[in-house]
Amino acid sequence: RLVALVTNLRTSPILNPGTPLVPRLAIKALNTAIDYGHSLIVGISSSGKEPDLGTGNYVTVNIIINADDLGMSQEVNDATFALMEQGLVTSASIIANSPKAEEASARIASYPQCSFGIHLNVTEFRPLTDASSLSPLLDTNGKFVSERLWEISIDSKLTAGIFEEFSAQFERLTDLGVQISHIDSHHHVHTL
């Protein structure tokens, strides 16, 4: 699963501890995520002066460590907040229609040093809307089926349903008190 992705990233030349633009904090964060059994990392965070490889001058580098899938399960929530407590994650994205989104949202006040965004989702869990236009993406139990999104033609009716669902997800997190700092998506649905 995604743990393999993190393992591959950890051993790739891009994240080699000897690479000038990658702080050792990134390697520690990746190792910690692997220890938790989850790949929560989609970015890397730190700031400092690093040499510009083109000019040799030092430039300020700001990198963000973001943990996706907050709200997916109690285990993901606990692992994400543990990484935040250690200062290894500075940002997280919440899946608004996930089973533990409310629990995750209730805990974010304890992490004022971190930012929280929305992880838009139309590939997993039950939608917040009951728009009939989403039916091509749903199973017989009314839950999203991830592979369907990539197998069907997206017409204007489905586009309108997805827009309505995304709007409901924004509203839910806002109602839960989340000050949304950024937007990303589950299973890269933003690339549609």
C-alpha positions as CSV (number, residue, x, y, z in Angstrom):
1,R,0.0,0.0,0.0
2,L,1.2,3.6,0.6
3,V,3.8,2.5,3.2
4,A,5.8,1.1,0.2
5,L,5.6,4.5,-1.4
6,V,7.1,6.1,1.7
7,T,9.7,3.4,1.9
8,N,10.7,4.1,-1.8
9,L,10.8,7.8,-1.2
10,R,12.9,7.4,1.9
11,T,15.5,5.5,-0.1
12,S,15.3,7.6,-3.3
13,P,18.2,10.0,-4.2
14,I,15.8,12.9,-3.8
15,L,15.5,12.2,0.0
16,N,19.0,11.1,0.5
17,P,20.3,12.7,3.7
18,G,23.3,14.0,1.8
19,T,21.2,15.9,-0.7
20,P,21.7,19.6,0.2
21,L,18.0,20.7,-0.2
22,V,16.5,18.0,2.1
23,P,16.8,18.6,5.9
24,R,17.3,15.6,8.1
25,L,14.0,16.4,9.7
26,A,12.3,15.0,6.6
27,I,14.1,11.6,6.9
28,K,13.0,11.4,10.6
29,A,9.4,12.2,9.7
30,L,9.4,9.6,7.0
31,N,10.9,7.0,9.3
32,T,8.4,7.9,12.0
33,A,5.4,7.5,9.6
34,I,6.7,4.1,8.6
35,D,7.0,3.1,12.2
36,Y,3.3,4.0,12.7
37,G,2.5,1.7,9.8
38,H,1.0,4.5,7.7
39,S,2.2,6.7,4.9
40,L,0.9,10.0,6.1
41,I,3.5,12.1,4.4
42,V,2.7,13.9,1.1
43,G,5.1,16.7,1.6
44,I,8.1,17.7,3.9
45,S,8.4,20.5,6.3
46,S,11.2,22.6,7.7
47,S,12.8,25.9,7.0
48,G,16.3,27.2,6.9
49,K,19.2,28.3,4.7
50,E,20.2,25.9,2.0
51,P,22.6,26.5,-0.9
52,D,21.0,27.3,-4.3
53,L,22.5,24.6,-6.6
54,G,22.6,27.1,-9.5
55,T,24.2,30.1,-7.9
56,G,25.9,28.7,-4.8
57,N,24.1,31.5,-2.8
58,Y,22.0,30.6,0.2
59,V,18.3,30.8,0.0
60,T,15.5,30.3,2.5
61,V,13.8,27.0,2.1
62,N,10.3,26.4,3.5
63,I,8.9,22.9,3.1
64,I,5.6,21.6,4.5
65,I,5.0,18.1,6.0
66,N,1.3,17.3,5.4
67,A,-0.5,14.2,6.6
68,D,-3.4,13.2,4.4
69,D,-6.4,11.1,5.4
70,L,-7.1,12.6,8.8
71,G,-10.5,11.3,10.0
72,M,-10.1,8.0,8.1
73,S,-9.8,6.0,11.3
74,Q,-8.8,6.3,14.9
75,E,-5.4,4.9,14.1
76,V,-4.8,7.5,11.4
77,N,-5.9,10.3,13.7
78,D,-3.7,9.1,16.6
79,A,-0.7,8.6,14.3
80,T,-1.1,12.0,12.7
81,F,-1.5,13.9,16.0
82,A,1.5,11.9,17.5
83,L,3.6,13.2,14.6
84,M,2.4,16.7,15.2
85,E,3.3,16.4,18.9
86,Q,6.8,15.4,17.9
87,G,7.0,18.4,15.5
88,L,7.4,16.1,12.5
89,V,4.1,17.0,10.8
90,T,3.0,20.6,10.5
91,S,-0.2,20.2,8.5
92,A,-2.9,17.7,7.9
93,S,-5.9,17.3,5.5
94,I,-9.2,16.0,6.8
95,I,-11.6,13.8,4.8
96,A,-14.9,15.5,5.7
97,N,-17.1,12.4,5.0
98,S,-14.9,10.0,6.8
99,P,-15.9,8.0,10.0
100,K,-13.6,9.9,12.4
101,A,-13.7,13.4,10.9
102,E,-15.6,14.8,13.8
103,E,-13.2,13.4,16.3
104,A,-10.2,14.7,14.4
105,S,-11.8,18.2,14.1
106,A,-12.4,18.3,17.9
107,R,-8.7,17.6,18.5
108,I,-7.2,20.3,16.2
109,A,-7.6,23.1,18.8
110,S,-4.7,21.5,20.7
111,Y,-2.4,22.0,17.7
112,P,-2.4,25.8,17.0
113,Q,1.1,25.5,15.4
114,C,-0.3,23.4,12.7
115,S,-2.6,24.1,9.7
116,F,-5.5,21.9,8.6
117,G,-7.0,21.6,5.2
118,I,-9.7,19.7,3.4
119,H,-9.0,16.4,1.6
120,L,-11.8,16.4,-1.0
121,N,-13.2,12.9,-1.5
122,V,-15.5,11.1,-4.0
123,T,-13.8,7.7,-3.9
124,E,-14.4,6.3,-0.4
125,F,-17.0,6.3,2.4
126,R,-20.6,7.5,2.2
127,P,-21.2,10.9,0.5
128,L,-22.6,13.8,2.6
129,T,-25.1,14.6,0.0
130,D,-27.7,12.2,-1.4
131,A,-27.5,13.6,-4.9
132,S,-28.8,11.1,-7.4
133,S,-26.2,12.5,-9.8
134,L,-23.5,10.7,-7.8
135,S,-25.1,7.3,-8.3
136,P,-22.5,6.2,-11.0
137,L,-19.9,6.4,-8.2
138,L,-21.8,4.5,-5.5
139,D,-22.2,0.9,-4.7
140,T,-25.5,-0.7,-3.7
141,N,-24.9,0.5,-0.1
142,G,-24.6,4.1,-1.1
143,K,-20.8,4.3,-0.6
144,F,-18.2,5.6,-3.0
145,V,-16.3,2.9,-5.0
146,S,-12.8,4.3,-5.8
147,E,-12.2,2.6,-9.1
148,R,-15.5,3.7,-10.6
149,L,-14.4,7.3,-10.9
150,W,-11.7,6.3,-13.3
151,E,-13.9,3.9,-15.3
152,I,-16.9,6.1,-16.2
153,S,-17.5,9.1,-18.4
154,I,-18.0,12.2,-16.4
155,D,-20.9,14.1,-17.8
156,S,-22.4,17.5,-16.7
157,K,-24.8,15.8,-14.3
158,L,-22.0,14.0,-12.5
159,T,-19.9,17.1,-12.5
160,A,-22.7,19.0,-10.8
161,G,-23.1,16.2,-8.2
162,I,-19.4,16.2,-7.4
163,F,-19.4,20.0,-7.0
164,E,-22.4,19.7,-4.6
165,E,-20.6,17.0,-2.7
166,F,-17.4,19.0,-2.4
167,S,-19.4,22.0,-1.3
168,A,-21.0,19.9,1.4
169,Q,-17.6,18.7,2.5
170,F,-16.4,22.3,2.9
171,E,-19.5,23.2,4.9
172,R,-19.2,20.2,7.2
173,L,-15.6,21.0,8.1
174,T,-16.5,24.7,8.6
175,D,-19.4,23.7,10.8
176,L,-17.0,21.5,12.8
177,G,-14.9,24.6,13.4
178,V,-12.0,23.8,11.1
179,Q,-10.3,26.9,9.6
180,I,-9.4,25.4,6.2
181,S,-5.9,26.4,5.2
182,H,-5.5,24.4,2.1
183,I,-7.2,22.0,-0.3
184,D,-6.0,18.7,-1.6
185,S,-7.8,15.5,-2.6
186,H,-8.2,11.8,-1.8
187,H,-6.8,9.5,-4.6
188,H,-5.9,12.6,-6.7
189,V,-9.5,13.3,-7.7
190,H,-8.5,17.0,-8.3
191,T,-6.8,15.8,-11.5
192,L,-10.2,14.9,-13.1
